[in-house]
Amino acid sequence: MASWLLPALKAVLPHVGDLVTAAKPVFTRRKAQPGTPASDASLAQQQIAELQAATAQNATHIKELASKLQSTVAALEIAAQLTESRLRRALIVCALAAGVSVAALCVALFTLLAR
């Protein structure tokens, strides 16, 4: 057995009950035998009310996700600007170092040939 499997199972098993209850259908189910038209209408009204509540809850969650996404995108843009400025600074330092090394090479060659 893989060494990682036992700790993973120990971490997941306490939450299996929560996962099962979350995965169960939330909406009212239709009864096995169709009843009277009045009970069918009340069942339909109850299902419509549940769907409206779920839609409102989904809209709230979507708004929360949109605001979190907006803040994440803003943070990513700031990080990208910071990274770009650091990259530009590193490129300038690299170019200066290359210039200094070429100048040092020229001085070394001049002193070697001037002897």
C-alpha angles and dihedrals in degrees: 000000000000114000093230095053098073096052090044091053091047089053095047103039097072089057099048092095091053091048092051094049090048091050095051116103112267099199128086112265125225113254118252094246120044109242132199120318089253092057090045090052093048090048090050091048090050091049091048090051090050091049091050091050091048090049092051090048091049090050090053092049092048091052090050091049091048092053091047090048090050092052090046092051090048090051090048091051091051091048091048091052091048092048091048092052091048090049091050090050091049090049091052091049090048092051091048091049091050090050092049091048092050090049091049090049091051091050091048092050092047092051091046093050094040094064 
